Structure formats: C-alpha cells, structure tokens
Amino acid sequence: MGLAIAQFHEKGRASKLRLFSPMFYEDEFPVPTLFREFKDMPVLEQKAIESASGRILDVGAGAGCHTLELQRRSAHVTAIDISPASVETMRKRGVAHALLQDFYEVEDQYDTVLMLMNGIGIVGTLDNMPRFFAQLDRILAPGGCVLFDSSDICYVFEGEDGIIELPATPGYYGEIEYQMQYGSVKGDSFKWLYIDADTMAEAAQQHGYEFTIISHGEHYDYLGKLVKKQC
C-alpha cells in the first residue's frame, strides 16, 4: 500500500492495488480514497474528526488525509504508520508529525486515539484483544478515548433467500486474512479484524472499558468509542 500511496502522490495516479483473501474473490483497493478531502469522507469519519480533541494519535494514517484535516483545524495530532513510503509521503504532503511506528511501540499518552477506515483491524484476531487493551492502558491519557469505525461483515454470508449463515469455522467470522500486491511487489499475508458491536462491547467490558456507538453507518458499519472505566 505504501508504494501505491507514494506513486499516487507523485503522479496523480496509481496502478491497481490488488487485494487477495482465501475467503473472497480478488478485489481492488481504491487508492484515491486515501487522499480524499473532508467533504468526500464518509459521515462516520467526519464525525470522528469532529469529535477528536486534545492530543490526537492517528493510527495507520496512510496518506494522512485525516491528519491533514485535523491540522487544518489547528489540532495537535501525530500520525503513525508502519510503511516508510507512507510516512515519507505524509511528510511531503505537509503532515507535521509523521512517525514510522507500530501502534504497540507507542509510548506517549494521547487524549484521542483515532483508528479510522476500520483501523481497529490491526488487532487481527479476538485473541489479540488483551494486548490491544493493555496498550490502551499505557497510552490513553486520563479521560482519553479511542474513536474507531468497523463493520459487522455478517452480510457477506447472506444467501439469496436473505438468511445469513455464518461459516462453521473455529475462529470468529470477522477475522480475515489478506494479502496485497502492487505491480510485481506482493506483501506478506496479514490478519485483519472486522468486529461487530456486540462482540466489541463484550471485549471492552472484559478489559475495563466502556463502549458506546456514536453513530451507525448505512451498511452494518458504525463509529464506536472506547473509554477506560473509572475506578
């Protein structure tokens, strides 16, 4: 993805960013969406940006579209990504604080952690939830929150009769394995999590967090908020 981001920034266009998964047919990721302006963002993302406050961490910032909008609003925001090409592109686009950093390596504290475009997908699997919440314990300032959007992908398993039959697999149906290819460069496969609201609420409760839905999207998606429970 980083290569696609860099080329789109340099040339105004990019080749096909191919997306593979054992569960689905080959798909294409629309690179231009990573460069969209606020007016072109989904309502859920707009609401998240409008709700962010204090010191903000934009996780998996990609090309930096959310960070740049927050900067326009004079917010104190730091963008992180694990792709060197993405971070370099963000800096060229004017992101003031763009760091090559994994979410789990963050040490500073923030008032708002943004995980948009299903950014919570980096958790990978439900088994990784303890590690995720332990990291939040370290980096969320008192009274801080996480704003994230995700989807209940149960609709993928809806038959022609309108009945949803979830796959009979040992894992959670929202745990998807992906692999990306740009040109001749194919990345490593990775786990990506889509989490329904009920499962998220249960995980939050188990780890001492309050989960609320700020807004529902048009198609099984939602904008959620996580806040550490007060002792």
C-alpha positions as CSV (number, residue, x, y, z in Angstrom):
1,M,0.0,0.0,0.0
2,G,2.9,2.4,0.8
3,L,4.2,2.1,-2.8
4,A,0.8,2.8,-4.2
5,I,0.4,5.9,-1.9
6,A,3.8,7.2,-2.9
7,Q,3.1,6.8,-6.7
8,F,-0.3,8.4,-6.5
9,H,1.2,11.4,-4.7
10,E,4.0,11.7,-7.2
11,K,2.0,11.1,-10.4
12,G,-1.6,11.7,-9.5
13,R,-2.5,8.1,-10.4
14,A,-1.6,4.6,-9.3
15,S,-1.6,1.1,-10.8
16,K,-4.1,-1.4,-9.4
17,L,-3.6,-2.2,-5.7
18,R,-4.8,-5.9,-5.7
19,L,-6.3,-7.4,-2.6
20,F,-6.4,-11.2,-2.0
21,S,-8.1,-13.3,0.6
22,P,-8.9,-17.0,0.8
23,M,-12.5,-16.1,1.7
24,F,-13.3,-13.8,-1.2
25,Y,-12.6,-13.2,-4.9
26,E,-9.7,-10.9,-5.8
27,D,-10.6,-7.3,-5.1
28,E,-9.0,-3.9,-5.8
29,F,-8.3,-1.2,-3.2
30,P,-9.2,2.3,-4.4
31,V,-6.0,4.3,-3.7
32,P,-7.6,7.7,-4.4
33,T,-9.8,7.3,-1.3
34,L,-6.7,7.6,0.8
35,F,-6.2,11.2,-0.5
36,R,-9.8,12.4,-0.1
37,E,-10.8,15.8,1.4
38,F,-13.1,16.1,4.4
39,K,-16.2,16.7,2.3
40,D,-15.6,13.4,0.5
41,M,-15.2,11.3,3.6
42,P,-18.0,9.0,4.9
43,V,-20.1,10.6,7.6
44,L,-18.7,8.3,10.3
45,E,-15.2,9.6,9.6
46,Q,-16.4,13.2,9.6
47,K,-18.0,12.7,13.0
48,A,-14.8,11.1,14.3
49,I,-12.7,14.0,13.2
50,E,-15.2,16.5,14.7
51,S,-15.2,14.6,18.0
52,A,-11.4,14.3,18.3
53,S,-9.8,16.6,20.9
54,G,-6.6,17.2,22.9
55,R,-3.5,15.4,21.8
56,I,-4.5,13.1,19.0
57,L,-2.9,9.9,17.6
58,D,-3.9,8.9,14.1
59,V,-3.1,5.2,13.8
60,G,-2.3,3.7,10.4
61,A,-2.6,7.1,8.9
62,G,-1.7,6.0,5.3
63,A,-1.6,9.1,3.1
64,G,-2.5,11.3,6.0
65,C,-6.0,12.6,4.9
66,H,-7.4,12.6,8.4
67,T,-4.3,14.1,10.0
68,L,-4.2,16.9,7.4
69,E,-7.8,17.8,8.1
70,L,-7.2,17.9,11.8
71,Q,-4.1,20.1,11.2
72,R,-6.4,22.5,9.3
73,R,-8.5,22.7,12.5
74,S,-5.3,23.6,14.5
75,A,-5.4,20.2,16.3
76,H,-2.3,18.7,18.0
77,V,-2.1,15.5,16.0
78,T,0.6,12.8,15.4
79,A,0.3,10.3,12.6
80,I,1.9,6.9,12.7
81,D,2.2,4.1,10.1
82,I,4.4,1.1,9.6
83,S,5.1,1.9,5.9
84,P,8.2,4.0,5.2
85,A,6.7,5.1,1.9
86,S,3.5,6.2,3.6
87,V,5.3,8.2,6.2
88,E,7.6,9.9,3.6
89,T,4.5,10.7,1.6
90,M,2.7,12.2,4.6
91,R,5.7,14.4,5.3
92,K,5.8,15.6,1.7
93,R,2.1,16.4,1.9
94,G,2.6,18.6,4.9
95,V,1.9,16.3,7.9
96,A,3.9,18.0,10.7
97,H,4.3,14.9,12.9
98,A,4.5,11.7,10.9
99,L,6.3,8.8,12.6
100,L,7.4,5.4,11.3
101,Q,6.0,3.5,14.3
102,D,4.0,0.4,15.2
103,F,0.9,1.1,17.3
104,Y,2.2,-1.3,20.0
105,E,5.5,0.7,20.2
106,V,3.8,4.0,21.1
107,E,4.9,5.3,24.5
108,D,3.5,8.8,24.7
109,Q,0.0,9.5,26.0
110,Y,-2.9,10.9,24.0
111,D,-6.4,12.2,24.7
112,T,-7.8,10.8,21.5
113,V,-6.7,7.7,19.5
114,L,-8.1,7.6,16.0
115,M,-8.4,4.3,14.2
116,L,-10.4,5.1,11.0
117,M,-11.1,3.1,7.8
118,N,-11.5,0.1,10.1
119,G,-8.2,0.9,11.7
120,I,-9.0,-1.4,14.6
121,G,-8.4,-4.1,12.0
122,I,-4.8,-4.1,13.1
123,V,-5.8,-6.1,16.2
124,G,-6.1,-9.0,13.8
125,T,-7.9,-11.5,15.9
126,L,-10.1,-11.6,19.0
127,D,-7.2,-13.4,20.8
128,N,-5.2,-10.2,20.5
129,M,-7.7,-8.1,22.4
130,P,-5.8,-8.3,25.7
131,R,-2.7,-6.9,24.1
132,F,-4.7,-4.2,22.4
133,F,-6.4,-3.0,25.6
134,A,-3.1,-3.3,27.6
135,Q,-1.6,-0.8,25.1
136,L,-4.6,1.5,25.5
137,D,-4.0,1.4,29.3
138,R,-0.5,2.7,28.6
139,I,-1.1,5.4,26.0
140,L,-4.6,6.9,26.8
141,A,-4.4,10.0,29.0
142,P,-6.8,10.2,31.9
143,G,-10.3,10.7,30.4
144,G,-9.0,9.8,26.9
145,C,-10.8,7.8,24.3
146,V,-10.5,5.7,21.2
147,L,-12.6,6.6,18.2
148,F,-12.9,3.8,15.6
149,D,-15.1,2.6,12.8
150,S,-15.7,-1.0,11.9
151,S,-18.3,-3.3,10.3
152,D,-20.3,-6.4,11.1
153,I,-19.5,-8.4,8.0
154,C,-22.2,-10.9,8.6
155,Y,-23.9,-9.6,5.4
156,V,-21.1,-11.3,3.4
157,F,-22.7,-14.6,4.3
158,E,-26.2,-13.7,3.3
159,G,-27.8,-16.1,0.9
160,E,-30.2,-15.4,-1.9
161,D,-33.1,-16.2,0.5
162,G,-31.9,-13.4,2.7
163,I,-30.8,-15.7,5.5
164,I,-27.4,-15.2,7.0
165,E,-25.4,-18.4,7.7
166,L,-22.1,-17.7,9.3
167,P,-19.3,-20.1,8.4
168,A,-18.6,-23.1,10.5
169,T,-15.0,-22.2,11.4
170,P,-13.3,-22.4,14.7
171,G,-12.4,-18.6,14.6
172,Y,-14.5,-15.5,14.6
173,Y,-16.1,-14.8,11.2
174,G,-14.7,-11.2,11.3
175,E,-11.1,-12.4,11.3
176,I,-10.0,-12.1,7.7
177,E,-6.6,-13.0,6.1
178,Y,-5.4,-10.6,3.4
179,Q,-2.5,-10.1,1.1
180,M,-1.8,-7.0,-1.1
181,Q,0.0,-6.7,-4.4
182,Y,1.1,-3.6,-6.2
183,G,2.7,-4.2,-9.5
184,S,5.1,-7.1,-9.1
185,V,5.5,-6.4,-5.3
186,K,3.4,-8.7,-3.1
187,G,3.3,-8.1,0.6
188,D,3.1,-10.7,3.4
189,S,-0.3,-12.0,4.4
190,F,-1.8,-10.5,7.5
191,K,-4.9,-10.8,9.7
192,W,-7.5,-8.0,9.7
193,L,-10.3,-7.8,12.1
194,Y,-13.9,-6.6,11.4
195,I,-15.8,-6.6,14.7
196,D,-19.5,-6.4,15.3
197,A,-20.7,-4.1,18.0
198,D,-21.9,-6.8,20.4
199,T,-18.6,-8.6,20.3
200,M,-16.7,-5.2,20.8
201,A,-18.9,-4.4,23.8
202,E,-18.1,-7.8,25.4
203,A,-14.4,-7.4,24.8
204,A,-14.5,-3.8,26.3
205,Q,-16.4,-5.0,29.4
206,Q,-13.8,-7.8,30.0
207,H,-10.9,-5.3,29.9
208,G,-12.4,-2.5,32.0
209,Y,-13.6,-0.2,29.2
210,E,-16.9,1.4,28.3
211,F,-18.0,1.0,24.7
212,T,-20.6,3.2,23.1
213,I,-21.8,3.6,19.5
214,I,-21.6,7.2,18.4
215,S,-23.3,6.6,15.1
216,H,-24.5,3.9,12.7
217,G,-23.5,3.8,9.1
218,E,-25.6,2.8,6.1
219,H,-24.4,-0.8,5.8
220,Y,-23.6,-2.7,9.0
221,D,-20.9,-0.2,9.9
222,Y,-20.6,2.0,13.0
223,L,-18.5,4.6,14.7
224,G,-17.5,3.5,18.2
225,K,-15.9,5.0,21.3
226,L,-13.9,3.3,24.0
227,V,-13.3,4.9,27.3
228,K,-11.5,3.5,30.4
229,K,-13.9,2.9,33.2
230,Q,-13.3,5.0,36.3
231,C,-12.4,3.1,39.5
